[in-house]
Amino acid sequence: MTAATLPVGATLGIIGGGQLGRMSAMAAARLGFNVHILSAESDPPAGDVARRTTVGAYDDPEILRRFAESVDAITFEFENISAGGLDILSSLRPVHPSGAILAISQDRVREKSFLAAHDIAVAPFHSVPDRSHLAMAAETLGFPFLLKTTRFGYDGKGQFRIADRAMLEALEAELPYPLIAEGYVDFACELSVMVARNALGAVQSFAVTENQHKDGILDLSLAPARIPVDLAHKAQDLARRVAGALDLIGLLGVEMFVTAQGTLLVNEIAPRPHNSGHWTMDACVVDQFEMHIRAVAGLPLPDPYRHSDAAMKNLIGPQGLAACPPALQEPGLALHLYGKSEWREGRKMGHVNALFPLGALPGSYGLEERFDRLFSRIEEP
């Protein structure tokens, strides 16, 4: 069986049981598929909405074989999966996106090297496998520059801004090698594009999203991004180029910087649904999760047109969860909770989407005041 022939009633396996797996499972169910979740944690959020859940390690060969034999095709909701484990799964069932794409996205040096090799602009970078390479990275890039762990970093974790040589000398003995050093980008704004591609090479991309972060975590996404139309078209074309270069089957989030000079640099790629695409759940007939499932299953990819402008606000930690009662009372807000039982600081608990008439987003529409009002009404948890 191939991704192009996955029939209604088939079982789709999803590696990972977090919120992205949860929302992907809900989209798969709408399309008539059964979902089997493999999670390393007991009682995962995705387990609430899936037909079946297996709890086990992502690198346990026996668990992986049993899981693969129970499904017709496999996808994943996050990148922190054992490459060897994915090799086992791929030998038994179609896995999309492919293990080769996952391996590129798992390692920042491989990711940047792949993009640069395909003439896709990225920030200057230098591999820092150990302490001996730090001085060369500093000399090549100059101060300030960024140091990032090559693997497992997300939401601002594992990142260090090196302002000067004194800071570098103070940190160098304690840094968690291997690292990648990246030149500091004086960017005007951060963008992302969700792009889908199926086995036949059909490609669709959602509207360009403008993203704002707080403490390294995505706080607010605006769709469409408040940028010139020609730059938006360039961002979508760039995302499609990345998807084609990867020979993607599935969904890909492409994060970009707009430099102070108005050029685009690709920052990261994520071969899965992405936090910055959550606005599509209420502003598009076919959202990012359904587009992901369609691409993996080989179904048609319709134009993901936007019927409304949208803003997405993340609900982070206990304070974010405490915003739910006032959010339910606020007209025009769509609340999405992730079913997480543990409320801890910095953890994404859900999000709210606000919709506006097409063309309203670039103007003065009181979005900040609306969300400020929402969070000012929070009672202490």
Buried (B, 14 or more C-beta within 10 A) or exposed (E): EEBEEBEEEBBBBBBBBBBBBBBBBBBBBEBEBBBBBBBBEEBBBBBBBBBBBBBBEBBBEEBBBEBBEBBBBBBBBBBBBBEEBBEBBBEBBBBBBBBEBBBBBBBBBBBBBBBBEEEBBBBBBBBBEEEEBBEEBBEBBEEEBBBBBBBEBBBBEBBBEBEEEEBBEEEBEEBEBBBBBBBBBEBBBBBBBBBBBBBEEBBBBBBBBBBEEEEBBBBBBBBBBEBEEEBBEBBBEBBBBBBBBBEBBBBBBBBBBBBEEEBBBBBBBBBBBBBBBBBBBBBBEBBBBBBBBBBBBBBEBBEBEBEBBBBBBBBBBBBBBBBBEBBEEBEEBBBBBBBBEEBEEEBBBBBBBBBBEEEEBEEEBEBEEBBEEBBEBBEEE
